[in-house]
Amino acid sequence: MEVDQRRWSTEEILDAAAELLRTSDADSFSVRKLAAVLGTDSSSLYRHFRSKTELLRAVADRILLEAMDGYRPEGDWKQRITALALNLREAFGRHPQLAATWGRYASSGTGSRLLMEEVLQALRSSGLPDDEIPTRYHRIAVLIAALIASEAGISTVTPEEYEQGMELFRVAVLGADPDRFPALARFGRDIHPLGADRPAAFEELLAAHLDRIEAALPPA
């Protein structure tokens, strides 16, 4: 392979990495594969990023920046966190392969700092005591990351895989032995597969968590 001697900018490298991740995942992604896409050698990329993990964190951070770019803090603290979470969900919905990358590798870039700052500011405006805010922030971050990664995982399933999964779901639920699984036999026909009604589930779970925080607030 002829090696391209040009100097790739950091942004060009991140563009190519994001495109490669859209058709693969973090486990199969490698700096060597990225270098091949760019027509260069791995050593040239290590001048910008010291490791694969550092590169993946930078790609995920761009999605956070994209989400924050369309966000404007409005309303009370619950409305701000909800709007921010929905922006994140929408941004990672456009890049579902990167959702697991964010959940796995996190980020330490500007996007991450902007996100953390806004959630912390919103929690502080709720009236929570300062010593409770870090723990509450962590619980919100874990919940949102888990919901986004779960939804993104469903969205990357091919139509064939989805149909196979639905068939297995029907067999497991509707074909369950009522003597051994009486509750499943009783409720099975009304249980929806994991891929169903994701937006409503996302909003309801987040709202319930924020309601729990509100219920624990000290009297005004």
C-alpha positions as CSV (number, residue, x, y, z in Angstrom):
1,M,0.0,0.0,0.0
2,E,1.3,3.4,-0.9
3,V,1.5,5.6,2.3
4,D,0.1,9.1,2.1
5,Q,2.8,11.5,3.4
6,R,0.4,14.4,4.0
7,R,-0.2,15.6,7.5
8,W,-3.8,14.8,8.6
9,S,-5.4,17.3,11.0
10,T,-6.9,16.2,14.2
11,E,-10.4,17.0,12.9
12,E,-9.9,15.0,9.7
13,I,-8.7,12.0,11.8
14,L,-11.8,12.3,14.0
15,D,-14.1,12.6,10.9
16,A,-12.6,9.4,9.5
17,A,-12.8,7.6,12.8
18,A,-16.4,8.5,13.3
19,E,-17.2,7.3,9.8
20,L,-15.4,4.0,10.4
21,L,-17.2,3.5,13.7
22,R,-20.6,3.9,12.0
23,T,-20.0,0.6,10.2
24,S,-18.2,-1.2,13.0
25,D,-17.9,-1.0,16.8
26,A,-15.3,-0.1,19.4
27,D,-14.1,-3.7,19.8
28,S,-13.3,-4.2,16.1
29,F,-12.1,-0.6,15.6
30,S,-8.3,-0.2,15.5
31,V,-5.8,2.6,14.8
32,R,-4.3,0.3,12.1
33,K,-7.7,0.1,10.3
34,L,-8.2,3.9,10.6
35,A,-4.7,4.5,9.2
36,A,-5.5,2.2,6.2
37,V,-8.7,4.2,5.5
38,L,-6.6,7.4,5.5
39,G,-3.9,5.8,3.5
40,T,-1.2,6.5,6.1
41,D,0.6,4.5,8.8
42,S,-0.4,4.2,12.4
43,S,2.6,6.1,13.7
44,S,1.3,9.3,12.1
45,L,-2.0,9.0,14.0
46,Y,-0.2,8.4,17.3
47,R,1.2,11.9,17.0
48,H,-2.3,13.1,17.6
49,F,-3.6,10.4,20.0
50,R,-1.5,8.3,22.3
51,S,-3.8,5.3,22.2
52,K,-7.0,3.8,20.7
53,T,-8.9,4.6,23.9
54,E,-7.8,8.3,23.7
55,L,-9.0,8.5,20.1
56,L,-12.4,6.8,20.9
57,R,-12.9,9.3,23.8
58,A,-12.3,12.2,21.5
59,V,-14.8,10.8,18.9
60,A,-17.5,10.4,21.6
61,D,-16.8,13.9,22.9
62,R,-17.7,15.3,19.5
63,I,-21.2,13.8,19.9
64,L,-21.5,15.5,23.2
65,L,-20.5,18.8,21.6
66,E,-23.1,18.2,18.9
67,A,-25.8,17.7,21.6
68,M,-24.7,20.7,23.6
69,D,-24.6,22.9,20.5
70,G,-28.4,22.6,20.1
71,Y,-29.2,22.9,23.8
72,R,-30.4,26.1,25.5
73,P,-31.1,26.0,29.3
74,E,-34.8,26.9,29.8
75,G,-37.3,26.1,32.5
76,D,-36.8,24.7,36.0
77,W,-34.0,22.2,36.9
78,K,-36.0,19.2,35.9
79,Q,-36.9,20.6,32.5
80,R,-33.3,21.5,31.9
81,I,-32.0,18.0,32.6
82,T,-34.8,16.4,30.6
83,A,-34.1,18.6,27.6
84,L,-30.4,17.9,27.8
85,A,-31.0,14.2,28.1
86,L,-33.3,14.3,25.0
87,N,-30.6,16.2,23.1
88,L,-28.1,13.5,23.9
89,R,-30.5,10.8,22.9
90,E,-31.1,12.5,19.6
91,A,-27.4,13.1,18.9
92,F,-26.4,9.5,19.7
93,G,-29.5,8.3,17.7
94,R,-27.7,9.7,14.6
95,H,-24.5,7.9,15.6
96,P,-25.7,4.7,17.4
97,Q,-22.4,2.9,17.1
98,L,-20.8,5.6,19.2
99,A,-23.3,5.3,22.1
100,A,-21.6,2.2,23.4
101,T,-18.2,3.9,22.9
102,W,-19.3,6.8,25.1
103,G,-20.7,4.5,27.8
104,R,-17.6,2.4,27.8
105,Y,-14.8,5.0,27.5
106,A,-16.5,8.2,28.7
107,S,-14.9,11.4,27.7
108,S,-12.8,14.2,29.2
109,G,-13.1,16.8,26.5
110,T,-14.9,20.1,26.1
111,G,-18.2,18.3,25.4
112,S,-18.0,16.3,28.5
113,R,-17.2,19.4,30.6
114,L,-20.1,21.3,29.1
115,L,-22.5,18.4,29.9
116,M,-21.3,18.0,33.4
117,E,-21.4,21.7,34.1
118,E,-25.0,22.0,32.9
119,V,-26.3,19.1,35.0
120,L,-24.4,20.3,38.1
121,Q,-25.8,23.8,37.6
122,A,-29.3,22.5,37.2
123,L,-29.0,20.3,40.3
124,R,-27.7,23.2,42.3
125,S,-30.6,25.4,41.2
126,S,-33.0,22.6,42.5
127,G,-32.1,23.4,46.1
128,L,-30.2,20.3,46.8
129,P,-27.5,20.6,49.5
130,D,-24.1,20.9,47.9
131,D,-22.8,17.7,49.5
132,E,-25.6,15.7,47.8
133,I,-25.0,17.0,44.3
134,P,-22.1,14.9,43.2
135,T,-23.9,11.6,44.0
136,R,-27.1,12.8,42.4
137,Y,-25.1,13.8,39.3
138,H,-23.5,10.4,39.1
139,R,-26.8,8.6,39.3
140,I,-28.3,10.7,36.5
141,A,-25.2,10.2,34.3
142,V,-25.3,6.4,34.8
143,L,-29.1,6.3,34.0
144,I,-28.9,8.5,30.8
145,A,-25.8,6.6,29.5
146,A,-27.4,3.2,30.1
147,L,-30.7,4.2,28.4
148,I,-28.9,5.7,25.4
149,A,-26.6,2.7,25.0
150,S,-29.5,0.3,25.3
151,E,-31.6,2.1,22.7
152,A,-28.6,2.5,20.4
153,G,-28.0,-1.2,20.6
154,I,-31.5,-1.9,19.4
155,S,-31.2,0.6,16.5
156,T,-28.2,-1.1,15.1
157,V,-29.9,-4.5,14.7
158,T,-30.5,-5.4,11.0
159,P,-34.1,-6.1,9.8
160,E,-33.2,-9.8,9.6
161,E,-31.8,-9.9,13.1
162,Y,-34.9,-8.0,14.4
163,E,-37.3,-10.6,12.9
164,Q,-35.2,-13.4,14.3
165,G,-35.3,-11.7,17.7
166,M,-39.1,-11.2,17.5
167,E,-39.6,-14.9,16.7
168,L,-37.5,-15.9,19.6
169,F,-39.4,-13.5,21.8
170,R,-42.7,-15.0,20.8
171,V,-41.5,-18.5,21.4
172,A,-40.1,-17.6,24.8
173,V,-43.1,-15.7,26.0
174,L,-46.1,-17.2,24.3
175,G,-44.7,-20.8,24.3
176,A,-43.9,-20.7,28.0
177,D,-45.2,-23.7,30.1
178,P,-48.0,-22.2,32.3
179,D,-47.3,-24.7,35.1
180,R,-43.6,-23.6,35.3
181,F,-44.1,-20.0,34.4
182,P,-47.6,-19.0,35.6
183,A,-47.0,-15.3,35.7
184,L,-45.4,-15.3,32.2
185,A,-48.4,-17.2,30.9
186,R,-50.7,-14.7,32.6
187,F,-49.1,-11.5,31.3
188,G,-47.1,-12.7,28.3
189,R,-49.4,-11.4,25.6
190,D,-49.2,-7.9,27.0
191,I,-45.5,-7.7,27.4
192,H,-43.7,-5.8,24.7
193,P,-40.2,-6.7,23.4
194,L,-37.3,-4.5,24.4
195,G,-37.3,-2.6,21.1
196,A,-40.8,-1.4,21.5
197,D,-41.8,2.2,22.6
198,R,-38.3,3.2,23.5
199,P,-38.9,7.0,23.5
200,A,-41.7,6.7,26.1
201,A,-39.7,4.4,28.2
202,F,-36.7,6.7,28.1
203,E,-38.7,9.7,29.2
204,E,-40.7,7.9,31.9
205,L,-37.6,6.4,33.5
206,L,-35.8,9.7,33.5
207,A,-38.9,11.6,34.9
208,A,-39.3,9.0,37.7
209,H,-35.7,9.5,38.7
210,L,-36.0,13.3,38.7
211,D,-39.2,13.0,40.7
212,R,-37.4,11.0,43.3
213,I,-34.8,13.7,43.6
214,E,-37.5,16.3,43.9
215,A,-39.2,14.3,46.7
216,A,-36.0,14.3,48.7
217,L,-35.4,18.1,48.5
218,P,-35.3,19.9,51.8
219,P,-38.3,22.2,52.5
220,A,-38.0,25.5,50.8
